[in-house]
Amino acid sequence: MHSITSPAGSLELYTDSSPNGFKATIALAELGLPYQLRHVRIEQGEHRLPAFLARNPHGRIPVLVDHETGVTVFESAAILLYLAEKTGRLLPKAPAQRWAAITWLQFHAASMGPVLGQRVHFEIADAGANVPATAHFRRLCDAALIAMDGRLAANAYLAGDDYSIADIASFGWLHIARIVGFDLSAWPHVSSWYARVAARPAVQLGVTIPAPATGA
């Protein structure tokens, strides 16, 4: 694991260039929080080293360590919630909008993210060799996108009028979907939302840390 930056602050982020990692780097950029970046090179097996497993026994990035509070958080959705709670930002305060943000964050964590991950594996990494699995995850991906498109038909963002951690979570995997060539044009509201989020300077910065994704 390699230290990239050492600004002042209590936060330390262990991550790699991945859709889940980008959720944390986007949120930190949006919040303007200083942090120390530790690049965990997955292709070199650094996520399986004892020092990293001590922070996340599941061996997955990202992991956030807050030295001020003594709290270590893994799983990208949990990290987004932690940062929102810590700062009082990126999570609406009105109950209806707050729970909409949490609901769509969980929708991403339980449905959209895993389904897109499996589709990328079977359709891109495995080159469609397993035809039934490829078709299955395409159908599940389409169903999730239909639900998301319906939500965005009447709302600028997933929580309603305000950009939130739900949007950051969903953007991470859809950014990769665009990079590997998935066509989102059948879902015009998702496509418009994607363009709005992608135009944000913090998002443009976050998807380059610790390096831009290539889809390889």
Secondary structure, 3 states (H helix, E strand, C coil): CEEEECCCCCEEEEECCCHHHHHHHHHHHHHCCCEEEEECCHHHCHHHCHHHHCCCCCCCCCEEEECCCCEEEECHHHHHHHHHHHHCCCCCCCHHHHHHHHHHHHHHHHHHHHHHHHHHHHHHHCCCCCHHHHHHHHHHHHHHHHHHHHHHHCCCECCECCCCHHHHHHHHHHHHHHHCCCCCCCCHHHHHHHHHHHCCHHHHHHCCCCCCCCCC
